[in-house]
Amino acid sequence: MSQLSTPGLRPTVHELQQLAREAGKRRPRRRRLLSRAARLSLIDAMSRSATAGLALIAGVSIFVAVSAGALYPLRAGVWAVMVMAALYLSRRLTKDFRAGRRSAARPFRWRANYTASLVVVAASFGAGALIVFPDGAPSELSYQSLTLILAAAYGAAFLHAAHGRAAAALALPAAACVLGSALRIGGLAGPFAALAGASLAGLAAIYFLRRYMRARAASRFPRTSYQRREAEPPSLSGAADAEGARRPASA
């Protein structure tokens, strides 16, 4: 803080302005957070598109299970049961929230529970890349199924981009399983590099969509601040004024 040019006297207007500028420079920058209304709108948007994302995973799971069931019926059947059970839990949470039941009164807790269920869905769905196709499986069928699993996982994450953690819960576990299976089947060859590039491109697309949705929600529902003033009751303020008028001025 700069020293005052006139010690012992009142500071001038220019000195007060200089002090205000220096205090403003040292003020830490606060992160711009979303308002409660903006976060609620994002939760509502995610709950509306969640059913389409879960349906995409269910459709691809059925297609892959039927395609691989001719060669590996037990593996495909076990994997299909795992995925459908996880999807049932997530679908039940979404249905209760959209129907306005008890979970609708606590949207943030519902979002946390739903995100946790999506981790189970993504882990079960991505595990098909490791469970269904053992060592020695036909490479054409394996890479086709891996591509479909990765595309469905990122498509569902794209539909959940309103909440970053939910999108990451869908994309990351499935991508890790797919890339691990591709590495086990063909090593660091062309298909693995193509799948890794597609994974990075999908993550970038989800990130930019999430930023766009957050910015749009923030512009529609900006944060507001109200200046709170403590007002005294009229009787107390009037009594205080009367007492001050009767009190003699001190020397």
C-alpha positions in Angstrom: 0.0 0.0 0.0 1.4 3.4 -0.9 2.1 5.9 1.8 0.0 9.0 2.1 1.6 12.2 1.0 0.2 14.2 3.9 0.7 12.2 7.1 -1.5 13.3 10.0 -4.1 14.8 7.6 -7.0 13.4 5.7 -6.1 11.8 2.4 -7.0 13.5 -0.8 -9.3 12.2 -3.5 -6.5 11.0 -5.7 -4.9 9.1 -2.8 -8.1 7.4 -2.0 -8.5 6.4 -5.7 -5.0 5.0 -5.7 -5.7 3.0 -2.6 -8.9 1.6 -4.2 -7.0 0.6 -7.3 -4.3 -1.2 -5.3 -6.9 -3.0 -3.2 -8.7 -4.1 -6.4 -5.6 -5.5 -7.9 -4.9 -7.7 -4.8 -8.5 -9.0 -4.7 -8.5 -12.7 -5.7 -10.5 -13.6 -8.7 -13.5 -15.8 -7.9 -14.6 -18.6 -10.1 -17.8 -17.8 -11.9 -20.3 -20.3 -10.6 -23.6 -21.1 -12.1 -26.8 -20.0 -10.4 -29.1 -22.5 -8.8 -31.7 -22.0 -11.6 -29.0 -22.7 -14.2 -28.0 -25.9 -12.5 -31.6 -27.0 -12.2 -32.1 -26.4 -15.9 -29.1 -28.5 -16.8 -30.4 -31.3 -14.6 -33.7 -31.1 -16.4 -32.0 -31.2 -19.8 -30.0 -34.3 -18.8 -33.1 -36.1 -17.5 -34.9 -35.4 -20.8 -32.1 -36.8 -23.0 -31.1 -39.6 -20.6 -33.6 -42.1 -21.9 -32.3 -41.8 -25.5 -28.8 -42.4 -24.3 -29.8 -45.5 -22.3 -31.8 -46.8 -25.2 -28.8 -46.4 -27.5 -26.7 -48.6 -25.1 -29.4 -51.2 -24.9 -29.8 -51.4 -28.7 -26.1 -51.8 -29.3 -25.8 -54.4 -26.5 -28.6 -56.5 -28.1 -27.0 -56.3 -31.5 -23.5 -57.2 -30.3 -24.9 -60.0 -28.1 -26.8 -61.5 -31.1 -23.8 -61.1 -33.4 -21.4 -62.8 -31.0 -23.9 -65.3 -29.6 -23.4 -67.7 -32.6 -19.7 -68.2 -31.5 -19.8 -67.4 -27.8 -23.4 -67.9 -26.5 -22.5 -68.1 -22.8 -20.2 -65.1 -22.8 -22.7 -63.0 -24.8 -25.6 -64.1 -22.6 -23.8 -63.2 -19.3 -22.7 -59.9 -20.7 -26.2 -59.0 -21.9 -27.7 -59.8 -18.5 -25.1 -57.6 -16.8 -25.9 -54.6 -19.1 -29.6 -55.0 -18.9 -29.6 -55.1 -15.1 -27.5 -51.9 -14.9 -29.7 -50.2 -17.5 -32.8 -51.1 -15.5 -31.5 -49.4 -12.4 -30.6 -46.2 -14.3 -33.9 -46.2 -16.2 -35.8 -46.6 -12.9 -34.1 -43.6 -11.4 -34.8 -41.5 -14.5 -38.4 -42.6 -14.7 -39.1 -41.7 -11.0 -37.5 -38.3 -11.4 -39.5 -37.5 -14.6 -42.7 -38.7 -13.0 -42.3 -36.2 -10.2 -41.9 -38.7 -7.4 -39.9 -38.4 -4.2 -36.6 -38.0 -6.0 -37.8 -35.0 -7.9 -37.9 -33.0 -4.7 -34.1 -33.4 -4.4 -32.7 -32.9 -7.9 -29.1 -32.6 -6.8 -29.2 -35.9 -4.8 -30.9 -37.5 -7.8 -28.1 -36.3 -10.1 -25.5 -37.8 -7.8 -27.3 -41.2 -7.6 -27.9 -41.3 -11.3 -24.3 -40.5 -12.1 -23.3 -43.4 -9.8 -25.6 -45.7 -11.6 -24.1 -44.6 -14.9 -20.7 -45.8 -13.7 -22.1 -49.3 -13.3 -23.7 -49.1 -16.8 -20.5 -48.0 -18.5 -18.4 -50.6 -16.7 -20.9 -53.4 -17.6 -21.2 -52.2 -21.1 -17.5 -51.7 -21.7 -16.7 -55.0 -20.1 -18.2 -56.7 -23.2 -15.0 -55.9 -25.0 -13.2 -58.1 -22.6 -15.8 -60.7 -21.7 -17.4 -61.6 -25.0 -14.3 -61.9 -27.2 -11.6 -64.2 -25.9 -8.1 -64.6 -27.3 -8.3 -66.0 -30.8 -11.6 -64.5 -31.7 -12.1 -63.4 -35.3 -10.6 -60.0 -35.7 -13.3 -58.6 -38.0 -16.1 -59.4 -35.6 -14.0 -58.2 -32.6 -13.1 -54.8 -34.1 -16.6 -54.3 -35.4 -18.1 -54.9 -32.0 -15.5 -52.7 -30.3 -16.2 -49.9 -32.6 -20.0 -50.2 -31.9 -19.4 -50.3 -28.2 -17.2 -47.2 -28.3 -19.6 -45.3 -30.5 -22.6 -46.1 -28.3 -20.8 -45.1 -25.1 -19.7 -41.8 -26.6 -23.2 -41.2 -28.1 -24.8 -41.8 -24.7 -22.2 -39.5 -23.1 -23.0 -36.9 -25.7 -26.6 -37.0 -24.6 -25.5 -36.5 -21.0 -23.2 -33.6 -21.7 -25.3 -31.3 -19.5 -23.5 -32.8 -16.5 -19.8 -33.3 -17.0 -19.4 -36.1 -14.4 -22.3 -38.1 -15.9 -20.8 -37.8 -19.4 -17.4 -38.9 -18.0 -18.9 -41.7 -16.1 -20.3 -43.1 -19.4 -17.3 -42.4 -21.7 -14.2 -43.2 -19.7 -14.9 -46.7 -18.4 -16.2 -48.0 -21.7 -13.2 -46.4 -23.6 -10.7 -47.9 -21.2 -12.2 -51.4 -21.7 -12.4 -51.0 -25.5 -8.8 -49.8 -25.8 -7.6 -52.5 -23.5 -9.3 -55.2 -25.6 -8.0 -53.7 -28.9 -4.5 -53.6 -27.4 -4.8 -57.3 -26.4 -6.1 -58.4 -29.8 -3.8 -56.5 -32.2 -1.3 -54.6 -30.2 -0.3 -51.1 -31.2 -1.5 -51.6 -34.7 -3.8 -49.6 -36.9 -7.1 -50.4 -35.2 -5.8 -49.5 -31.8 -4.6 -46.1 -33.0 -7.8 -45.5 -34.8 -9.9 -46.3 -31.7 -7.6 -44.1 -29.5 -8.0 -41.2 -32.0 -11.7 -41.6 -32.0 -11.8 -41.6 -28.2 -9.8 -38.3 -28.0 -12.1 -36.7 -30.6 -15.2 -37.9 -28.7 -13.9 -36.4 -25.4 -13.1 -33.1 -27.1 -16.6 -33.0 -28.6 -18.3 -33.7 -25.3 -16.1 -31.1 -23.5 -17.1 -28.3 -26.0 -20.7 -29.3 -25.9 -20.7 -29.2 -22.1 -19.1 -25.7 -22.1 -21.7 -24.5 -24.6 -24.6 -25.8 -22.6 -23.2 -24.3 -19.4 -22.7 -20.9 -21.0 -26.2 -21.0 -22.4 -27.7 -21.9 -19.0 -25.7 -19.2 -17.4 -26.9 -16.6 -19.9 -30.5 -17.7 -19.4 -30.4 -17.8 -15.6 -27.7 -15.4 -14.4 -26.5 -15.1 -10.9 -28.2 -12.3 -8.9 -27.1 -10.6 -5.7 -29.3 -8.7 -3.4 -28.1 -6.2 -0.9 -29.5 -7.1 2.5 -30.2 -4.2 4.9 -31.1 -4.6 8.5 -34.0 -2.3 9.1 -35.0 -1.3 12.6 -38.6 -1.3 13.6 -40.2 2.2 13.4 -40.8 2.3 17.2 -37.2 1.6 18.0 -35.8 4.1 15.5 -38.2 6.8 16.6 -37.4 6.3 20.3 -33.7 6.5 19.4 -34.2 9.8 17.5 -36.2 11.2 20.4 -33.6 10.2 22.9 -30.8 11.7 20.8 -32.7 15.0 20.5 -33.2 15.2 24.3 -29.5 14.4 25.0 -27.3 17.5 25.3 -24.5 17.8 22.8 -21.1 16.8 24.2 -18.2 19.1 24.1 
